[in-house]
């Protein structure tokens, strides 16, 4: 037995003992609707020295904590937490979807960007979301059924990252989720609320029964078991990600997608062979004295965040007032210009020559900044022009990306960091459930129309084997010395980009304590109207910006920002957005 095998066996035994000990607190899972476990509870803010985990549910945070305590790395902890999230937060993510990961290796100081986005079926075509009259299908019409489902890629990606950066054995990372699925978890208030708002859950018998739709839906405080999910996890635990691509689980996915009478999917068995999560390059840029890194295509998150910040680099934003209308006027205008470029140019780079370097060029962004007037608004934002000939003939995309996603931020005791954003797209995805989990509807992230009104092809149009564009924005931030300082990301559909960019402005420019960042109103402009979070939290800012000419749209903007900030003394500050049920915990 070699040295590595001895270490692996020791860690496995150590974790097994910890998990057995943890069952003493199993009643804690069942007595608190918010999932209080030990001293983690619903802590939105935590400070620690060794490690930190921030997830969308205390039970997932607790699972990550146990893995980290047992010597696991950030990816080990993220896998365990994600499997729990699939169970307790099924509306947002799970093994029936996909994800993006930014991973920082403290030993090599390298940043790894992993693309685990789903692909369209090989049978997809440009007009797939159009009715016979040439008009696009309604969103719920397109979501309901199998047409919008892509072969899930999350588990395959997690396994690949684990093979490079994991320390704990793969098979011990599923025990918390298996135990919770078998013994039951307590339904929370947010899950109850979203079940009542999901019209497509009634369309399939399996989902209708699981979520108790005929009796008014699951209620907060209910004990819910999911033994089919436990069975699936055991298969994945024992055989790896191939269980999702070949065998019973894959057969169940295919059958569920294609057997729908209304809106059946085009998926075929061969599509499963195209799942191949890849290691790609992060997109990075400088903001003030900081280095910001995010995901490249098919995510638009990294490029668009960097465009917003790159434009703002040309303005002085320091202010003692966190709601300074001059600062947020500039932010909205920069956001408006960046989202316009996004709509025209960003899509799956295997199909479209995305001009990334030109879009992030400092001189280009300086030129874009000159379009901004400090006392008036841009009423008709225009795309930038690039040397790329094909890019000049693309139409703008008006995809409606929905906000059901989750984000995990982790720094382990070795200094490794992970920012993982995963999604099944719409709340409860396609509404189709199989083998104990929900299937995604990621294909509705394509533009429903393949061409604009002038006949120009849209970059993000549907095509076979193509990945739909995403806004997921897992982000890592480094100081001038190259030291990792911030890990963050959020759910929130196409507004994720603004949530991340605004948080960085608040921390870097306005010197707002990381622990206070999520207490300020969300704000965004995706090309036309300016959205500001409804309620008292955004009232002051709205009035001052209206005076500058902004057309303000007040709306619910439920971010789920999960931030880890490392201060100059090496303390790790974990922050979970108060708008959702997440928690932060570290040691």
MARPA-579826 format. One record per residue (C-alpha): residue in three letters; x, y, z. Coordinates in steps of 0.02 Angstrom, whole numbers. Each point is the difference from the previous one (the first is absolute). Layout:
# MARPA-579826
["Ala"; [X; Y; Z]];
...
END
This chain:
# MARPA-579826
["Unk"; [0; 0; 0]];
["Unk"; [79; 163; -54]];
["Unk"; [6; 163; 100]];
["Unk"; [-142; 83; -95]];
["Unk"; [-115; -149; 29]];
["Unk"; [38; 1; 187]];
["Unk"; [-41; 186; 13]];
["Unk"; [-161; -23; -99]];
["Unk"; [-55; -146; 110]];
["Unk"; [38; 99; 158]];
["Unk"; [-101; 149; -59]];
["Unk"; [-145; -112; -49]];
["Unk"; [-3; -80; 173]];
["Unk"; [12; 170; 84]];
["Unk"; [-146; 70; -100]];
["Unk"; [-103; -157; 27]];
["Unk"; [20; 20; 188]];
["Unk"; [-48; 183; -10]];
["Unk"; [-156; -42; -100]];
["Unk"; [-50; -134; 126]];
["Unk"; [25; 124; 141]];
["Unk"; [-101; 129; -95]];
["Unk"; [-153; -113; 3]];
["Unk"; [-16; 42; 184]];
["Unk"; [-62; 168; -58]];
["Unk"; [-116; -70; -132]];
["Unk"; [-151; 65; 94]];
["Unk"; [65; 175; -32]];
["Unk"; [-38; -26; -185]];
["Unk"; [-180; -41; 43]];
["Unk"; [-41; 130; 132]];
["Unk"; [47; 159; -92]];
["Unk"; [-83; 51; -164]];
["Unk"; [158; 97; -40]];
["Unk"; [109; -153; 32]];
["Unk"; [95; 52; 157]];
["Unk"; [143; -119; 31]];
["Unk"; [113; 21; 150]];
["Unk"; [58; 179; 13]];
["Unk"; [-13; 39; -186]];
["Unk"; [-185; 45; -1]];
["Unk"; [-45; 142; -116]];
["Unk"; [158; 102; 25]];
["Unk"; [11; 127; -140]];
["Unk"; [171; 58; 56]];
["Unk"; [146; -101; 66]];
["Unk"; [184; 35; 34]];
["Unk"; [132; -137; 5]];
["Unk"; [185; -35; -24]];
["Unk"; [14; -176; -74]];
["Unk"; [-141; -20; -126]];
["Unk"; [-167; 73; -53]];
["Unk"; [-153; -66; -93]];
["Unk"; [-151; 99; -58]];
["Unk"; [-147; -89; -81]];
["Unk"; [-186; 26; -32]];
["Unk"; [-60; -109; 144]];
["Unk"; [66; -34; 177]];
["Unk"; [-8; -187; -30]];
["Unk"; [112; 16; -152]];
["Unk"; [118; 115; 97]];
["Unk"; [6; -128; 140]];
["Unk"; [43; -137; -125]];
["Unk"; [141; 105; -73]];
["Unk"; [63; 38; 175]];
["Unk"; [15; -184; 46]];
["Unk"; [98; -38; -157]];
["Unk"; [117; 146; 30]];
["Unk"; [26; -50; 182]];
["Unk"; [48; -175; -57]];
["Unk"; [138; 70; -111]];
["Unk"; [-95; 15; -162]];
["Unk"; [34; 133; -131]];
["Unk"; [-117; 132; -67]];
["Unk"; [-61; -115; -140]];
["Unk"; [-29; -143; 121]];
["Unk"; [-108; 112; 108]];
["Unk"; [-91; 74; -150]];
["Unk"; [-51; -172; -65]];
["Unk"; [-73; -49; 168]];
["Unk"; [-91; 167; 17]];
["Unk"; [-67; -6; -178]];
["Unk"; [-74; -173; 24]];
["Unk"; [-92; 66; 154]];
["Unk"; [-60; 155; -93]];
["Unk"; [-79; -111; -134]];
["Unk"; [-110; -70; 138]];
["Unk"; [-42; 152; 108]];
["Unk"; [3; 134; -135]];
["Unk"; [-68; -95; -152]];
["Unk"; [-70; 158; -78]];
["Unk"; [174; 68; -37]];
["Unk"; [128; -130; -48]];
["Unk"; [48; -182; 5]];
["Unk"; [72; -149; -92]];
["Unk"; [-130; 24; -137]];
["Unk"; [88; 162; -53]];
["Unk"; [170; 77; -32]];
["Unk"; [124; 123; 74]];
["Unk"; [158; 104; -14]];
["Unk"; [146; -8; 122]];
["Unk"; [147; 114; 31]];
["Unk"; [130; -92; 104]];
["Unk"; [156; 79; 76]];
["Unk"; [143; -119; 41]];
["Unk"; [97; 82; 142]];
["Unk"; [154; -108; -29]];
["Unk"; [24; 43; -184]];
["Unk"; [-95; 166; 9]];
["Unk"; [-90; -51; -160]];
["Unk"; [-182; 41; -39]];
["Unk"; [-100; -137; -83]];
["Unk"; [-164; 36; -90]];
["Unk"; [-114; -150; -25]];
["Unk"; [-146; 1; -122]];
["Unk"; [-138; -122; 46]];
["Unk"; [-136; 76; -108]];
["Unk"; [-129; -110; -84]];
["Unk"; [-5; -17; -190]];
["Unk"; [-151; 1; -114]];
["Unk"; [-50; -164; -78]];
["Unk"; [82; -41; -166]];
["Unk"; [-177; 13; -72]];
["Unk"; [-23; 183; 49]];
["Unk"; [-29; 130; -136]];
["Unk"; [-20; 189; -12]];
["Unk"; [-190; 6; 3]];
["Unk"; [-23; -126; 139]];
["Unk"; [-87; 126; 114]];
["Unk"; [-113; 74; -134]];
["Unk"; [-180; -50; -33]];
["Unk"; [-63; -41; -174]];
["Unk"; [-48; 183; -24]];
["Unk"; [180; 55; 27]];
["Unk"; [-35; 77; 170]];
["Unk"; [98; -55; 151]];
["Unk"; [-76; -118; 126]];
["Unk"; [-50; 66; 170]];
["Unk"; [130; -30; 134]];
["Unk"; [-103; -121; 104]];
["Unk"; [-53; -89; -159]];
["Unk"; [183; -23; -48]];
["Unk"; [53; -53; 175]];
["Unk"; [-138; -126; 31]];
["Unk"; [47; -168; -72]];
["Unk"; [165; -65; -63]];
["Unk"; [47; 120; -140]];
["Unk"; [103; 116; 110]];
["Unk"; [97; -138; 90]];
["Unk"; [185; -23; -32]];
["Unk"; [98; -154; 55]];
["Unk"; [58; 42; 178]];
["Unk"; [186; 39; 17]];
["Unk"; [21; 48; 183]];
["Unk"; [56; -168; 69]];
["Unk"; [122; -28; -144]];
["Unk"; [80; 169; 34]];
["Unk"; [10; -27; 188]];
["Unk"; [85; -167; -27]];
["Unk"; [130; 76; -116]];
["Unk"; [41; 141; 121]];
["Unk"; [7; -125; 143]];
["Unk"; [123; -110; -94]];
["Unk"; [121; 147; -6]];
["Unk"; [-31; 92; 162]];
["Unk"; [-88; -119; 119]];
["Unk"; [76; -85; 152]];
["Unk"; [-149; -94; 71]];
["Unk"; [-57; -159; -87]];
["Unk"; [-144; 30; -121]];
["Unk"; [-113; -127; 84]];
["Unk"; [-4; 88; 170]];
["Unk"; [-61; 165; -71]];
["Unk"; [-180; -60; -20]];
["Unk"; [-40; -62; 174]];
["Unk"; [-82; 157; 69]];
["Unk"; [-118; 14; -148]];
["Unk"; [-40; -186; 5]];
["Unk"; [-38; 9; 187]];
["Unk"; [-110; 154; -20]];
["Unk"; [-91; -76; -148]];
["Unk"; [-35; -160; 94]];
["Unk"; [-45; 71; 171]];
["Unk"; [-83; 157; -66]];
["Unk"; [30; 187; 2]];
["Unk"; [-109; 143; 60]];
["Unk"; [-79; 105; -137]];
["Unk"; [42; 185; 15]];
["Unk"; [-106; 154; -29]];
["Unk"; [83; 46; -164]];
["Unk"; [-30; -172; -75]];
["Unk"; [-183; 6; 52]];
["Unk"; [-20; 173; -77]];
["Unk"; [80; -46; -166]];
["Unk"; [-100; -161; -19]];
["Unk"; [-157; 107; 3]];
["Unk"; [71; 106; -142]];
["Unk"; [55; -141; -116]];
["Unk"; [-144; -40; -120]];
["Unk"; [96; -134; -94]];
["Unk"; [22; -116; 150]];
["Unk"; [-177; -65; -27]];
["Unk"; [38; -62; -176]];
["Unk"; [91; -160; 48]];
["Unk"; [-67; -131; 119]];
["Unk"; [169; -31; 83]];
["Unk"; [32; 183; 42]];
["Unk"; [-182; 31; 43]];
["Unk"; [3; -139; 129]];
["Unk"; [172; 40; 71]];
["Unk"; [-42; 183; 30]];
["Unk"; [-178; -44; 56]];
["Unk"; [-76; 119; -127]];
["Unk"; [-176; -73; 6]];
["Unk"; [-8; 39; 187]];
["Unk"; [66; 177; -12]];
["Unk"; [186; -38; -6]];
["Unk"; [129; -42; 133]];
["Unk"; [-9; 111; 154]];
["Unk"; [135; 76; 107]];
["Unk"; [36; -119; 142]];
["Unk"; [-47; -158; -96]];
["Unk"; [120; -146; 13]];
["Unk"; [41; -55; -178]];
["Unk"; [93; -157; -53]];
["Unk"; [71; -37; -172]];
["Unk"; [56; -181; -6]];
["Unk"; [13; -2; -189]];
["Unk"; [129; 139; 10]];
["Unk"; [94; -100; 131]];
["Unk"; [2; -149; -119]];
["Unk"; [69; 109; -140]];
["Unk"; [135; 71; 113]];
["Unk"; [54; -174; 51]];
["Unk"; [22; -47; -183]];
["Unk"; [100; 158; -35]];
["Unk"; [100; -27; 158]];
["Unk"; [47; -176; -52]];
["Unk"; [23; 20; -188]];
["Unk"; [40; 185; -27]];
["Unk"; [-70; 123; -125]];
["Unk"; [-23; -132; -134]];
["Unk"; [-158; -47; 95]];
["Unk"; [-78; 160; -68]];
["Unk"; [49; -39; -179]];
["Unk"; [-25; -187; -17]];
["Unk"; [-110; -122; 92]];
["Unk"; [-162; 13; 98]];
["Unk"; [11; 185; 46]];
["Unk"; [42; 52; -179]];
["Unk"; [-140; -110; -68]];
["Unk"; [-122; 80; 122]];
["Unk"; [54; 175; -53]];
["Unk"; [-21; -40; -185]];
["Unk"; [-168; -84; 25]];
["Unk"; [-66; 143; 106]];
["Unk"; [53; 132; -126]];
["Unk"; [-64; -86; -158]];
["Unk"; [-161; -78; 65]];
["Unk"; [-90; 163; 33]];
["Unk"; [-156; 13; -108]];
["Unk"; [4; 190; 8]];
["Unk"; [164; 79; -54]];
["Unk"; [107; -158; -6]];
["Unk"; [189; 17; -3]];
["Unk"; [114; -33; -147]];
["Unk"; [131; -85; 107]];
["Unk"; [74; -163; -62]];
["Unk"; [117; -126; 81]];
["Unk"; [148; 65; -100]];
["Unk"; [-17; 170; 85]];
["Unk"; [65; -78; 162]];
["Unk"; [167; -36; -84]];
["Unk"; [25; 186; -34]];
["Unk"; [8; 44; 186]];
["Unk"; [180; 51; 26]];
["Unk"; [29; 139; 129]];
["Unk"; [158; 91; -45]];
["Unk"; [140; 96; 84]];
["Unk"; [5; 170; -81]];
["Unk"; [84; 168; 30]];
["Unk"; [-73; 125; 123]];
["Unk"; [-27; 177; -61]];
["Unk"; [95; 125; 108]];
["Unk"; [19; 187; 7]];
["Unk"; [59; 138; 114]];
["Unk"; [-114; 113; 100]];
["Unk"; [93; 136; 93]];
["Unk"; [139; -100; 84]];
["Unk"; [-95; -163; 1]];
["Unk"; [0; -149; -119]];
["Unk"; [-175; -67; -35]];
["Unk"; [-24; -173; -79]];
["Unk"; [-160; -80; -63]];
["Unk"; [-69; -126; -125]];
["Unk"; [12; 21; -187]];
["Unk"; [-125; -61; -132]];
["Unk"; [-125; -80; -2]];
["Unk"; [-22; 102; 159]];
["Unk"; [-17; 186; -30]];
["Unk"; [34; 31; 184]];
["Unk"; [187; 27; 2]];
["Unk"; [9; 110; -155]];
["Unk"; [-148; 109; 47]];
["Unk"; [55; 27; 180]];
["Unk"; [172; 49; -64]];
["Unk"; [-75; 117; -130]];
["Unk"; [-103; 90; 133]];
["Unk"; [150; 19; 112]];
["Unk"; [115; 42; -145]];
["Unk"; [-112; 144; -51]];
["Unk"; [-10; 59; 182]];
["Unk"; [191; -4; 9]];
["Unk"; [-7; 165; -92]];
["Unk"; [-98; 88; 138]];
["Unk"; [34; 44; 181]];
["Unk"; [-133; -86; 105]];
["Unk"; [56; 26; 179]];
["Unk"; [-138; 67; 112]];
["Unk"; [-47; 0; 183]];
["Unk"; [-182; -28; -51]];
["Unk"; [-37; -181; -48]];
["Unk"; [-156; 60; -93]];
["Unk"; [89; 141; -93]];
["Unk"; [-104; 29; -156]];
["Unk"; [152; 56; -101]];
["Unk"; [87; -167; 31]];
["Unk"; [-153; -104; -43]];
["Unk"; [-43; 107; -151]];
["Unk"; [171; -45; -71]];
["Unk"; [-25; -182; 48]];
["Unk"; [-168; -9; -90]];
["Unk"; [70; 81; -157]];
["Unk"; [151; -116; -1]];
["Unk"; [-116; -148; 28]];
["Unk"; [-110; 58; -144]];
["Unk"; [145; 4; -121]];
["Unk"; [73; -167; 58]];
["Unk"; [-166; -92; -13]];
["Unk"; [-24; 70; -175]];
["Unk"; [165; -78; -55]];
["Unk"; [-49; -159; 89]];
["Unk"; [-162; -12; -96]];
["Unk"; [87; 10; -168]];
["Unk"; [164; -90; 22]];
["Unk"; [4; -132; 136]];
["Unk"; [-50; -180; -33]];
["Unk"; [81; -172; -5]];
["Unk"; [175; 34; -67]];
["Unk"; [2; -170; -87]];
["Unk"; [-129; 74; -118]];
["Unk"; [31; 187; 6]];
["Unk"; [166; 93; -8]];
["Unk"; [-27; 102; 158]];
["Unk"; [119; 152; -5]];
["Unk"; [51; -19; 182]];
["Unk"; [166; 93; -9]];
["Unk"; [-76; 146; -93]];
["Unk"; [-149; 9; 118]];
["Unk"; [118; 12; 149]];
["Unk"; [130; 113; -80]];
["Unk"; [34; 149; 115]];
["Unk"; [-2; 125; -143]];
["Unk"; [-165; -68; -64]];
["Unk"; [-77; 13; 173]];
["Unk"; [71; 175; 21]];
["Unk"; [-87; 47; -162]];
["Unk"; [-163; -74; 64]];
["Unk"; [17; 102; 160]];
["Unk"; [3; 160; -104]];
["Unk"; [-179; -39; -54]];
["Unk"; [-56; 27; 179]];
["Unk"; [-60; 173; 54]];
["Unk"; [2; 32; 187]];
["Unk"; [-161; 100; -7]];
["Unk"; [-107; -95; -126]];
["Unk"; [-37; -177; -58]];
["Unk"; [36; -96; -159]];
["Unk"; [-171; -25; -79]];
["Unk"; [50; -114; -143]];
["Unk"; [153; -105; 46]];
["Unk"; [95; -64; -151]];
["Unk"; [117; -148; -12]];
["Unk"; [185; 24; -16]];
["Unk"; [85; -32; -165]];
["Unk"; [139; -127; -19]];
["Unk"; [118; -57; -137]];
["Unk"; [-84; -170; -1]];
["Unk"; [-101; 7; -163]];
["Unk"; [-128; -129; 53]];
["Unk"; [-33; 89; 164]];
["Unk"; [-56; 156; -94]];
["Unk"; [-145; -95; -76]];
["Unk"; [-77; -75; 155]];
["Unk"; [-171; 46; 67]];
["Unk"; [-37; 37; 183]];
["Unk"; [-65; -138; 112]];
["Unk"; [-150; 26; 115]];
["Unk"; [10; -165; 95]];
["Unk"; [-96; -4; 163]];
["Unk"; [115; -90; 122]];
["Unk"; [-87; -51; 160]];
["Unk"; [72; 22; 175]];
["Unk"; [-3; -177; 73]];
["Unk"; [181; -40; 35]];
["Unk"; [114; -28; 151]];
["Unk"; [176; 51; 47]];
["Unk"; [132; -78; 114]];
["Unk"; [155; 92; 62]];
["Unk"; [135; -97; 94]];
["Unk"; [179; 27; 60]];
["Unk"; [80; -155; 77]];
["Unk"; [139; -12; 130]];
["Unk"; [129; -23; -138]];
["Unk"; [-45; 169; -74]];
["Unk"; [-88; -73; -152]];
["Unk"; [-157; 92; -52]];
["Unk"; [-155; -46; -98]];
["Unk"; [-139; 104; -76]];
["Unk"; [-135; -116; -68]];
["Unk"; [-160; 63; -81]];
["Unk"; [-122; -136; -51]];
["Unk"; [-175; 2; -72]];
["Unk"; [-148; -91; -73]];
["Unk"; [-55; 170; -73]];
["Unk"; [-185; 34; 41]];
["Unk"; [-70; -36; 173]];
["Unk"; [-13; -190; 6]];
["Unk"; [77; -6; -173]];
["Unk"; [-108; -85; -130]];
["Unk"; [-116; -66; 135]];
["Unk"; [46; -176; -54]];
["Unk"; [62; -115; 136]];
["Unk"; [90; -164; -22]];
["Unk"; [104; -114; 114]];
["Unk"; [-35; 119; 144]];
["Unk"; [61; 164; -77]];
["Unk"; [-64; 137; -113]];
["Unk"; [61; 26; -178]];
["Unk"; [59; 168; -65]];
["Unk"; [-78; 112; -132]];
["Unk"; [165; 82; -50]];
["Unk"; [-44; 2; -185]];
["Unk"; [-118; 145; 31]];
["Unk"; [158; 103; 30]];
["Unk"; [17; 4; -189]];
["Unk"; [-82; 142; -95]];
["Unk"; [-172; -62; -53]];
["Unk"; [17; 99; -162]];
["Unk"; [151; -49; -106]];
["Unk"; [2; 169; -89]];
["Unk"; [-38; 179; 46]];
["Unk"; [-129; 109; -88]];
["Unk"; [128; 49; -132]];
["Unk"; [40; -181; -41]];
["Unk"; [169; -3; 89]];
["Unk"; [44; -166; 79]];
["Unk"; [4; 2; 190]];
["Unk"; [159; -70; 76]];
["Unk"; [-95; -91; 139]];
["Unk"; [-122; -87; -118]];
["Unk"; [-42; -185; 22]];
["Unk"; [113; -124; -91]];
["Unk"; [37; -184; 21]];
["Unk"; [137; -41; 130]];
["Unk"; [12; 185; 46]];
["Unk"; [4; 64; 179]];
["Unk"; [-125; 138; 42]];
["Unk"; [72; 161; 68]];
["Unk"; [-1; 23; 188]];
["Unk"; [21; 144; 122]];
["Unk"; [74; -103; 141]];
["Unk"; [146; 99; 72]];
["Unk"; [110; -95; 122]];
["Unk"; [137; 125; 41]];
["Unk"; [172; 4; 83]];
["Unk"; [86; 163; 48]];
["Unk"; [185; 27; 35]];
["Unk"; [93; 149; 72]];
["Unk"; [149; 89; -78]];
["Unk"; [119; -130; 75]];
["Unk"; [-96; -142; -81]];
["Unk"; [-77; -61; 163]];
["Unk"; [-176; -70; -5]];
["Unk"; [-116; 118; 92]];
["Unk"; [-181; -27; -55]];
["Unk"; [-104; -149; -58]];
["Unk"; [-178; 40; -54]];
["Unk"; [-147; -37; -112]];
["Unk"; [-189; 0; 1]];
["Unk"; [-159; -72; -74]];
["Unk"; [-116; 121; -88]];
["Unk"; [-15; -35; -187]];
["Unk"; [70; 134; -115]];
["Unk"; [12; 120; 149]];
["Unk"; [137; -107; 80]];
["Unk"; [125; 106; -95]];
["Unk"; [-61; 160; 83]];
["Unk"; [-8; -81; 172]];
["Unk"; [183; -49; -12]];
["Unk"; [61; 162; -80]];
["Unk"; [-95; 111; 124]];
["Unk"; [69; -99; 146]];
["Unk"; [177; 29; -62]];
["Unk"; [-33; 187; -20]];
["Unk"; [-66; 6; 178]];
["Unk"; [149; -91; 73]];
["Unk"; [138; 78; -106]];
["Unk"; [-61; 177; -35]];
["Unk"; [-121; 40; 140]];
["Unk"; [100; -94; 133]];
["Unk"; [-156; -86; 66]];
["Unk"; [36; -142; 120]];
["Unk"; [-27; -168; -87]];
["Unk"; [-120; -47; 139]];
["Unk"; [-112; 147; -47]];
["Unk"; [5; -16; -190]];
["Unk"; [-161; -99; -18]];
["Unk"; [-97; 124; 105]];
["Unk"; [-2; 128; -141]];
["Unk"; [-125; 2; -144]];
["Unk"; [30; -102; -156]];
["Unk"; [14; 104; -157]];
["Unk"; [19; -40; -185]];
["Unk"; [-25; 61; -177]];
["Unk"; [-5; -135; -133]];
["Unk"; [-11; 119; -146]];
["Unk"; [-151; 111; 25]];
["Unk"; [-96; 26; 163]];
["Unk"; [93; 8; 164]];
["Unk"; [-54; -130; 127]];
["Unk"; [11; 41; 185]];
["Unk"; [-54; -117; 138]];
["Unk"; [-175; 33; 64]];
["Unk"; [-39; 46; 179]];
["Unk"; [75; 124; 121]];
["Unk"; [174; -67; -38]];
["Unk"; [0; 84; -170]];
["Unk"; [-114; 152; 26]];
["Unk"; [133; 132; 29]];
["Unk"; [108; -56; -145]];
["Unk"; [-148; -8; -118]];
["Unk"; [-55; 178; 32]];
["Unk"; [173; 74; -22]];
["Unk"; [29; -95; -164]];
["Unk"; [-170; 48; -70]];
["Unk"; [57; 180; 19]];
["Unk"; [143; -40; -120]];
["Unk"; [-121; -63; -132]];
["Unk"; [4; -186; 33]];
["Unk"; [-160; -97; -35]];
["Unk"; [-7; -104; 158]];
["Unk"; [-83; -170; 7]];
["Unk"; [-28; -57; 181]];
["Unk"; [-1; -188; 14]];
["Unk"; [47; -148; 107]];
["Unk"; [186; -32; -23]];
["Unk"; [35; -151; 108]];
["Unk"; [187; -21; -8]];
["Unk"; [86; -139; 96]];
["Unk"; [173; 73; 14]];
["Unk"; [123; -114; 90]];
["Unk"; [162; 89; 38]];
["Unk"; [162; -47; 85]];
["Unk"; [120; 142; 37]];
["Unk"; [176; -24; 66]];
["Unk"; [60; 150; 100]];
["Unk"; [179; 60; 23]];
["Unk"; [18; -104; 159]];
["Unk"; [-51; -159; -91]];
["Unk"; [-174; -11; 77]];
["Unk"; [-133; -74; -113]];
["Unk"; [-166; 92; 1]];
["Unk"; [-147; -101; -67]];
["Unk"; [-159; 91; -53]];
["Unk"; [-166; -77; -54]];
["Unk"; [-130; 113; -79]];
["Unk"; [-141; 36; 121]];
["Unk"; [-126; -10; -142]];
["Unk"; [9; -191; -4]];
["Unk"; [25; -144; 120]];
["Unk"; [188; -18; -17]];
["Unk"; [129; -8; 139]];
["Unk"; [186; 24; 28]];
["Unk"; [112; -99; 115]];
["Unk"; [185; -20; 29]];
["Unk"; [130; -51; 127]];
END
